[in-house]
Structure formats: structure tokens, C-alpha cells
Amino acid sequence: MARIAVENSLQDVKDALQQSGHEVVSVDNANLQNCDCCVITGQDKDVLGIAETATKASVINAQGMTSDQIVERVNQSLS
């Protein structure tokens, strides 16, 4: 299926995405260029509102969501 970049602290999300058939890679600048979607914790949001875009892929903030909800959101963003 799709290549999804996931922050390292979201191991349960990585497992759920892999079980859904997605290829999961770590979030870093090298991987972001070739990903279809990114899942982040939301803890590193830019406080000043200034952000550089490292990818054109969809970015999903996992804060407050279950693994199943994140997988569903990823699948929606890919369709």
C-alpha cells in the first residue's frame, strides 16, 4: 500500500499501520520526501506559528487519537 512516516514514540501506531498493509518508516528528512503520509505526536508543534514544510504529504496529528482512529485517518487521506 502506502509509505507512511511515523514518529518513533508511536510504536502502537506503527504496528497498526503495518498490520493494515502499509510500509512504515521513521520520521526524518530523508524519509519524508518519499512518503505518502506522516503521523506525528503533536508535541513538537511550532509555538511561534512558523513552520518549514519538509514534505507535501498529508500530516496527521495523533494527539488524542487511538491507533485505530489514526489508521482510519491515514486511509482517508490516501483516498
C-alpha positions as CSV (number, residue, x, y, z in Angstrom):
1,M,0.0,0.0,0.0
2,A,1.3,3.4,1.0
3,R,4.6,4.5,2.6
4,I,3.8,6.2,6.0
5,A,6.3,8.1,8.2
6,V,5.6,7.7,11.9
7,E,7.4,9.3,14.9
8,N,9.4,6.7,16.9
9,S,7.4,7.2,20.0
10,L,4.2,5.9,18.3
11,Q,5.1,2.2,18.2
12,D,1.4,1.1,18.6
13,V,0.5,3.2,15.6
14,K,3.4,1.8,13.6
15,D,2.2,-1.8,14.4
16,A,-1.4,-1.0,13.5
17,L,-0.4,0.6,10.2
18,Q,1.9,-2.4,9.3
19,Q,-1.0,-4.8,10.1
20,S,-3.1,-2.7,7.7
21,G,-0.6,-3.4,4.9
22,H,1.3,0.0,4.9
23,E,5.0,0.4,4.7
24,V,6.1,2.3,7.9
25,V,9.3,4.3,8.2
26,S,10.7,6.7,10.8
27,V,10.1,10.4,10.5
28,D,13.3,12.1,9.4
29,N,14.1,14.5,6.5
30,A,15.4,11.7,4.2
31,N,12.2,9.6,4.6
32,L,9.7,12.5,4.4
33,Q,10.5,13.2,0.7
34,N,9.2,9.8,-0.3
35,C,6.2,9.3,2.0
36,D,2.5,9.4,1.2
37,C,1.5,10.4,4.7
38,C,3.2,11.4,8.0
39,V,1.9,10.7,11.6
40,I,3.3,13.0,14.4
41,T,2.6,13.2,18.1
42,G,1.9,16.9,18.0
43,Q,4.3,17.6,20.8
44,D,6.7,19.4,18.6
45,K,4.3,21.9,17.1
46,D,5.8,25.3,16.3
47,V,4.9,27.7,19.1
48,L,5.6,30.8,17.0
49,G,3.5,29.6,14.1
50,I,6.4,29.5,11.8
51,A,7.0,26.1,10.1
52,E,9.0,24.9,7.2
53,T,7.4,22.2,5.1
54,A,9.6,19.2,4.7
55,T,7.0,17.2,2.7
56,K,3.9,17.6,0.5
57,A,2.4,14.5,2.1
58,S,-0.6,14.7,4.4
59,V,0.4,15.2,8.1
60,I,-1.8,13.7,10.8
61,N,-1.5,14.8,14.4
62,A,-2.1,11.7,16.5
63,Q,-2.7,13.6,19.8
64,G,-5.8,12.3,21.5
65,M,-6.5,9.6,18.9
66,T,-6.4,5.8,19.2
67,S,-4.3,3.6,16.8
68,D,-7.5,2.6,15.0
69,Q,-8.6,6.1,14.5
70,I,-5.2,7.1,13.1
71,V,-5.2,4.1,10.7
72,E,-8.7,5.2,9.5
73,R,-7.5,8.8,9.1
74,V,-4.4,7.7,7.2
75,N,-6.6,5.6,4.8
76,Q,-9.0,8.6,4.3
77,S,-6.1,10.9,3.5
78,L,-4.8,8.5,0.9
79,S,-8.1,8.0,-0.9
